[in-house]
Amino acid sequence: MQKPSLPKNYNFFLTEELPKPEAYYVQAANAANGAANLGCPTILIYPQRGWQAMNLIHLLQPFQPEKPPENVVKYYNLQDKLQVARLPMPWPIDYFKNKFTNSKTIATKYYFPFHIRATTKIVHAWNWNFVKAAIKNGIPAIYEHHHHEDKQFEPEIVHHPLFQLAVTVVDTVRESMIQHGMPPEKLIKIHNGFNRLFMQRQPEKAAEWREKLLQNQRSHLVVYAGALQQFKGIDVLIDVAKEMPHVQFVCAGGKPTEVEHYQRIAQAKQVNNISFLGFVLQNELAPLLQAADILAHPHCSGQAATFTSPLKLFDYLASGNPIVSTEIPSLMEFKNTPAIAAWCEPDNPHKFAAALQQVLETHPRKIDGYSETIEFVKQFSWENRAAKILSYVDERFHPQLIA
């Protein structure tokens, strides 16, 4: 009797444990989640360290797809179709700095060829070594890359017929990748997306956020969500808040050390109308964005402005609330769209404050959001992004959809 064929999965590879708050992990988890929601049998693969990695059965059978842990589901608002596989990395892996005890080496040289390859239809990775490992083991691959990097892409990999596609999110990085040997016909620019939760109206939870955050008789709420770093414009936003004492400013995101750093800066500048919440789970972030009068997208000029991927922009848009943004290269294509309510030059708190004041006057808060903004963002779902990426992949390598 003929043995049933093994299922062939769309495997996404990450090099670090989840959950983590950085935009890279949010983007990767949502990219995999979007592919799963299309009906592709999708597995998000990442390492597992600590005492859990010492389980003998898990070590003997390291590739065990399962439902994502509850903390990962809540962190990234994953739906129920995505599976994860945590590859055990017990001591001394990653404790000693050499290639033989490196978790990336273990994953690509041992786990992938001997335990994962047989059930893999195609690989999607942000790490170049995973892409090379896939191709060397006869598996087609998609490479995703979002930053400038001074390295040449190996011709034998990028011109290999199994190397299907490279994906980036801004034109400047695309140009840089071409200069470093990536064939332009195998390289696309495609934006990030929004998680479907952000489209669901949550008026009661939004009202709870407003009641919690609006202080000292302030009636307007400006929300920033994202990394707490200087080049993201957080210092500028503190100066903007100082100019607008009648408005409450709230920043969601950042590591505890970054939160403390900016709390000290705000206190030193005697700005008492800005608060820092730290990382907010995705299922709580959606109603927070809906609670805002305006969503702030500040950014400084400089090198980072040429490659920053506007991950939060699409979650902002899905909330339906007006956005005030600085003019940076990665956002310029949205200049003549309903996406942004007001623009201003970077590095200028006075002009950003003036833009916020203008939008407060022209865009009164709507509990259901602005319909033209919500309609505009629908094209940028993670599911649409996954479908577009796969449209560039040879049909022979498409994972078979689950009925």
Secondary structure by P-SEA (a helix, b strand, c coil): ccccccbbbbbbbbccccccccaaaaaaaaaaaaaaaaccbbbbbbbbbccccccccccccccccccccaaaaaaccccccbbbbbbbbcccccccccccccaaaaaacccccccccccccbbbbccaaaaaaaaaacccbbbbbcccccccccccccccccccbbbbccaaaaaaaaaaccccccbbbbbbbbccccccccaaaaaaaaaacccccccbbbbbbcccccccaaaaaaaaaaacccbbbbbccccaaaaaaaaaaaaaaccccccccccccaaaaaaaaaaccccccccccccccccccccaaaaaaaacbbbbbcccccccccccccccccccccccaaaaaaaaaaaaacccccccccaaaaaaaccccaaaaaaaaaaaccccccccccc
